[in-house]
Amino acid sequence: MLAALGLGAAEEEIYRYLIVRASGSAGELAGDTGRSPAEVHQLLTVLAGLGLVTAHPADPQARTDPEGHATPSDPGTVFTAAPPTVALGPVLRERRDALRAAELDLLNLAEQHRLAAHDRASDVVEVITDVDTVRHRFAQLQNAARREVRSMMVPHLAVVPHRQNEAGAAGLRRGIRYRAIAPRELLAQPGMVGEVLASLTDGEEIRVTESVPVKLVIADDDLAMVPLSSRRNTAAASIVVHPSGLLDVLIGYFEAAWQRAYPLSPNAAGDGVTETPTGDLDELDLRILTLMLSGLTDHTAAGQLGISRRTYQRRIGDLMAMAGVETRVQLGWQAARRGWA
């Protein structure tokens, strides 16, 4: 745990033992830790040089250095641990200040990069084809996310399979929101339902839809990755999209698809997943659907609702867009599936 402050595992172990003992000789600490006296002597000498322990002669007549301190390598020397807040507090503050300075410098560099990219159209996209580079960039994109990672999954992922996405698992642990859209055929792959259940347990939000046309991942509103070649979703070659109108289109496309997709959740038995109707219609939409499904003409239905026929038709168009369908027959089918009517 103290490695971040510059201590090795062996030095930390000796220091912790000495804190518990209050004081002790190298021989006593060797007995406690199972290390050889010579190794413990060396570790204590390092700790003394760092100011984490002080050395005192067990015998007042024992040999001391020119300043009157005990020699750490003397077998008769007794060591005392310096208080952690005194010994390590300044180091911690120094490291924290250095990290803060690095963070500010990174933000400054990022802003310079953003401003410089405005006038360079070639910086909008970055083409990468090497599979190892693609994997590295995919992980880097997720590690840089501060709020959210959005993705569209496709069947038979080969470059970074779903549950082998270590950067994604790390992102979930540090509180990054993950939202994914998957096609229904993906759930038919062997073992995929179990992987989806594990991801849902980890906190990922997954929705399902009829089909996903393109593999996609978006980090915050800053970067996105899509396949380089059309209809080659499982190939490694990719395009990294930087802040631009193109990135805005990808974000807007994801959000529209997310609204139309069905949330997945574990079933009652916990051994499968179930689709949950969104149920996000207001009272007027529900009444419009009921009258439409009853077979009334637009004019009659609008009159019963007290709205114009144009408003009635526009609301039905909005419902069709929300459900991702093109006909009223399809809308009726989707309304039944989603529990709208």
N, C-alpha and C positions, 0 to 999 in steps of 0.2 A: 504493500500500500504506500510505502514511503519512497518507492522507486522514482516517482515524479519529482522528488526533492533531491535526487542524486545518490540515494543509498542503494547499494546492491543488496540482494536477498540475504547474504551471509552477514553483512554489517548490520542490517535491520534486525536479524534474529538475535545477535549478541546484544544490541542496544535494548531490545525489548526484555531480554532476560535480565539485564543489568537494572532496568527500571523496576522490575518486580523484586529483585534482591536488594535494591538500594545501593549495595556495594559488594565487591567481591574481587578475588584475584583471578588471574588467567586460568590457574589450575582449577578453581572452583567452577568457573564458567565452562571449562572444557568438560568437566564431569556432568554438568547440567545439559549440555548440548550434544554430547557424544563426539565432539570434534577434538582433534589433537591439540595439546597445549601450544605447540608451535604455531598452528593455524590461528588459534584464538589470540595469541600474542600479536600476530600480524594484523588481525582484524581490529583489535583494541588500539593498536598504534595508528591505524587509519582513522578510527573514530576520535581518538585524541587530537589528531591533526585537524579534524573537522570541527572541533570544539564541542562534540557531543558527550564526551566523557572527560573526566579529570583523573589524573594519576596521583596517588599519595603513597609514600613509603610506609610499609607495615611496621618497620623499625625506624624510629626517629634518627638512628645513627646510620641508616642505609644510604647508599650512594644516591646523589641528586645531581641535576644538571646545574649549570652556572647560575641559574635564576632561583635555585632552591627547590625545584619540582622533582618529583620522582621520575626515574627513567622508565618509560612504558615497557621496554623489553626486559626489565629486571623481574625475575620470577617472583620476587617478594612484593612487588607493587600491588596495591589495592586500588581498584577503579570505582569511581562513582559516576552515575549517569547525571548529566546536566538536565535541568527541567526541560521537557519537550517544547513548551511555549517559548522559552528563552532561547533554546538552541536552534529550533526549527522554524519558529515564527518568522524571523527576518528572511529566511530562505523562501518560505512560502509566499511572503509578501512580494519578494523580488520576482519569483516565478509568475505570480499573478499579474504584476505590473507589466512584465515582459509579454505575457500572453495578451493582455489588453492592448498593448502597443502594437503587437502583431495583428490583432483583430482590426484595429483602426486603420493600419496600413493596408490590410487586405481590402477593406471597404473602399479606401481611397483608390487603390489600384483597379478595383472593379468599376468604380465610377469613371475613371480615366478610360478604361477599356470600352465602357458603354458609350461615352461621348465620342471616342475616336471611331467607333463602329458606325456611327450615324451616316458618315459620308463615304463609307466603303460598302458597296452593295455585296461584294464577295464575302463579307463577314456575316451575312445573314444566314448562310448555310455552310456546314462543314461536312465534307464527304470522308467517311472512313470505311475501309474495306477489310483490313486485317482483323481476323476473328478475335485475337487477344486484345487488340486496341479497342474493338467494339465492346468487349466485356469490361475493360477498364473504364471506358467512357460511360457505360451504363451504370456502373457502380459509383463513379465520380459524380454523375448527375444526381443520383439519389442522396449521396452523402452531403451534397451542397444544399439540399432542400431544407428550408427553415420552417415551412408550414405544412405542405401537402405534396403528395405524389399521385398523379392520376394516370391510369393506364388502360389500354385496351389489349386484351389477350386473344391469341389465336391458337388453334390446335397445333399440336406437335412442335412446340417450341424446342429448339435444339441448342441455340447459343447459350441462353441462360434459362433453363427450365424453371417453372414457377416456384417450387419449394427449394430450389438451389440458389435463390436470390438472397445471398447473405446480406447484401447492403439493404435490402428491403426489410429483412428481419431486424437489423440493427436500427433502421429508421423507426420502425414501430416501437421498439424499446425506448427510444428517446422522445417519443410522443409525436412523431410526424403522422399526419392523417394519410391513410392510403385508401384510394377508391379505385376499383377495377371493374371493367365491363367485360363479360365473357359471352361467347356464343353458346347456345344450348348444346351443340355437338361436342364442345370441349368436355362437358360433364360425362360424355359417353366413353372417354378415354379410360383405359384401365388405371385404377388407383386415383383418378382425378377427384372424385367426390371426397375421398379421405383427405387429399391435399387441401381442397377448398374448406372442409370442416376445420382443419388445423389452422388455416389462414384466418377464418372467421373467429376462432378462439383467440388468436393473437391480436385481434382488433381490426383486421382489414375489413373494409366494406366492399362487398362484391354484389354486382347486379348482373342479370342474365338477359340476353336479347336473342332474337332469331339468328342474326348473323353480325359479324364484325368484319368490315371490309379491309381494315388495315391494322397492323400492329403499331402501337403508339404508347409512348410514355412522356409525361410532362412533369417537370419539377417546378413547383410554385407557378409563377407566370414568367419564368426566366429562360427555360430551355426545354426543348422537346427532341425526341428521337423517333424517326419513322424509317421504314425500309427504303433503300435506294432504288430498287427496281420494282416496277408494278407487278402485282400478283406473285411476288416472291417474299411472302411474309416471314418465312422461316430462314431465309438466307441471312448471313452475317452482315453484309454490306448495308450501311445505314447513313442517314443524313441527320446531323445535329442542327436543329433550328434555333437560332438566337432571337432575341427580342426583335419583332418585326410585325408587319401586317399578317405575314404567313403564320406566325406563332399565334396571333390573335384568332385567326380562322380555326386553327387546330383546337384551341381552348374552347371556342364557341361550339365547335362540332362535338367535342366530348361532352360538354354540359347539356346540349340538346339530346344526345344519345342517352345520357344518364337519366334524364327526366322520363324518357320513354321505357327504360329498362326496368325489370322486376327485381326488387331486393331479394337476396338469398339469405336464408337463416337455417339453422339446424332443425330437423324435424323433431317430433315429440320423442321418438326413440333415441335420438342422438346419433343414428347411424346413416343418416342421409341429409339432403338439403331440400328445402321447400321454397317455392316462390311466393312472395308476399305481395298482395295487391297494394298499390300505392294509396288508393282511396283519398286522393287529394282534390276532389271536385267540390264546388260549392253547391248550394241548394238549387240554384237556377239550372246549372249544368245537369244535375241529376233529374230534374223535371223534364228538361229538353230530351234527354236520352229516353226517358219513359214514354213520352209522347211519340218520339221518332220510332221506337220499337213497336208501338201500338199500331203503326201504319197510317196515322193521320197525315194529311197533306201539310206542307209547310205553312200554307196560309191559315189553315184551321188551327194547327198547333200554336202558331205565333199569336193568334187571336185569343186562345185560352190562356196563354201566359201573359197577355197584355204587352207584348213587345212587337216590333215591326218584323215582317218576314225577312228583311235584310239582316237584322240583328240575329234572328233565329238561325239563319243560314251561316252567318259568320261564326256564331258560337259552335255550330256543328263542325265547321272547318277547323276551328281551334282544337276541338276534341279529337278530330282525326289526326291532326298534327301531333298532339300529345300522345296518342296511341301509336303513332307511326304507321298509319294505314292510309289507303287511297280511296276506299269506297265506304259507303254507309253500311253495307253488309259486313265488311271487315270490322268496322267500328262496333257493330252490334256484338260480334264474336269476341272482340277484345273487351268490351264492356262487361260481358258475362265472366270472362276469365279474371278480370281485375276487381270484380265485385262492385262495379259502378252501378249495375242495374240488375 
